[in-house]
Protein backbone atom coordinates (compact mmCIF):
# COMPACT_ATOMS: atom_id res chain seq x y z
CA UNK A 1 0.00 0.00 0.00
CA UNK A 2 1.12 3.52 -0.63
CA UNK A 3 1.46 6.13 2.05
CA UNK A 4 -1.81 7.71 3.18
CA UNK A 5 -2.60 10.56 5.52
CA UNK A 6 -3.48 9.87 9.13
CA UNK A 7 -6.95 11.35 8.48
CA UNK A 8 -7.65 8.92 5.65
CA UNK A 9 -6.27 5.97 7.63
CA UNK A 10 -8.49 6.84 10.61
CA UNK A 11 -11.54 6.93 8.32
CA UNK A 12 -10.55 3.58 6.81
CA UNK A 13 -10.10 1.97 10.22
CA UNK A 14 -13.20 3.66 11.61
CA UNK A 15 -11.77 5.38 14.69
CA UNK A 16 -11.36 9.07 15.58
CA UNK A 17 -8.15 10.77 14.42
CA UNK A 18 -7.19 11.76 17.98
CA UNK A 19 -7.37 8.15 19.17
CA UNK A 20 -5.29 6.95 16.22
CA UNK A 21 -2.66 9.60 16.96
CA UNK A 22 -2.53 8.45 20.61
CA UNK A 23 -2.13 4.82 19.56
CA UNK A 24 0.61 5.70 17.09
CA UNK A 25 2.46 7.61 19.80
CA UNK A 26 2.11 4.68 22.25
CA UNK A 27 3.39 2.30 19.56
CA UNK A 28 6.58 4.33 19.22
CA UNK A 29 5.88 5.87 15.84
CA UNK A 30 7.37 9.36 15.40
CA UNK A 31 5.11 12.19 16.56
CA UNK A 32 2.56 12.87 13.85
CA UNK A 33 -0.23 15.26 13.03
CA UNK A 34 -3.56 14.62 11.33
CA UNK A 35 -2.23 15.62 7.90
CA UNK A 36 1.04 13.64 8.17
CA UNK A 37 1.65 10.66 5.91
CA UNK A 38 1.83 7.17 7.38
CA UNK A 39 3.62 4.32 5.61
CA UNK A 40 3.43 0.55 5.69
CA UNK A 41 6.25 0.24 8.22
CA UNK A 42 4.43 2.54 10.66
CA UNK A 43 1.20 0.58 10.14
CA UNK A 44 3.04 -2.67 10.94
CA UNK A 45 4.46 -1.12 14.12
CA UNK A 46 0.98 -0.04 15.16
CA UNK A 47 -0.49 -3.46 14.39
CA UNK A 48 2.14 -5.36 16.37
CA UNK A 49 1.73 -2.93 19.29
CA UNK A 50 -2.05 -3.34 19.33
CA UNK A 51 -1.79 -7.13 19.11
CA UNK A 52 0.62 -7.28 22.04
CA UNK A 53 -1.53 -4.85 24.01
CA UNK A 54 -4.65 -6.95 23.54
CA UNK A 55 -2.96 -10.28 24.22
CA UNK A 56 -2.63 -11.83 20.76
CA UNK A 57 0.68 -13.39 19.85
CA UNK A 58 3.09 -11.61 17.51
CA UNK A 59 2.93 -14.33 14.84
CA UNK A 60 -0.84 -14.59 15.04
CA UNK A 61 -2.42 -17.67 16.51
CA UNK A 62 -3.62 -20.43 14.25
CA UNK A 63 -7.32 -20.09 13.56
CA UNK A 64 -9.48 -22.08 15.93
CA UNK A 65 -11.34 -25.03 14.52
CA UNK A 66 -15.07 -24.83 14.36
CA UNK A 67 -16.92 -28.06 15.08
CA UNK A 68 -20.42 -28.41 13.75
CA UNK A 69 -22.90 -30.82 15.26
CA UNK A 70 -24.65 -32.68 12.49
CA UNK A 71 -26.68 -34.97 14.70
CA UNK A 72 -29.01 -34.08 17.55
CA UNK A 73 -30.90 -36.57 19.69
CA UNK A 74 -34.07 -35.77 21.63
CA UNK A 75 -36.83 -37.71 23.36
CA UNK A 76 -40.54 -37.31 22.69
CA UNK A 77 -43.31 -38.68 24.93
CA UNK A 78 -46.25 -40.17 23.07
CA UNK A 79 -49.63 -40.74 24.65
CA UNK A 80 -51.22 -43.89 23.27
CA UNK A 81 -54.81 -43.12 24.16
CA UNK A 82 -57.00 -43.95 27.11
CA UNK A 83 -55.59 -45.62 30.15
CA UNK A 84 -52.32 -46.69 28.54
CA UNK A 85 -49.01 -45.40 29.82
CA UNK A 86 -47.07 -42.80 27.87
CA UNK A 87 -44.37 -44.11 25.60
CA UNK A 88 -41.00 -42.35 25.18
CA UNK A 89 -39.49 -42.34 21.69
CA UNK A 90 -35.93 -41.27 20.87
CA UNK A 91 -35.74 -39.02 17.80
CA UNK A 92 -32.45 -38.46 15.98
CA UNK A 93 -32.16 -35.53 13.55
CA UNK A 94 -29.27 -35.42 11.08
CA UNK A 95 -28.38 -32.34 9.06
CA UNK A 96 -26.66 -32.39 5.72
Secondary structure, 3 states (H helix, E strand, C coil): CCCEEHHHHHHHHCCCHHHHHHHHHHHCCCCCCCCCEECHHHHHHHHHHHHHHCCCCCCCCCCCCCCCCCEEEEEEEECCCCCCCCEEEEEEEECC
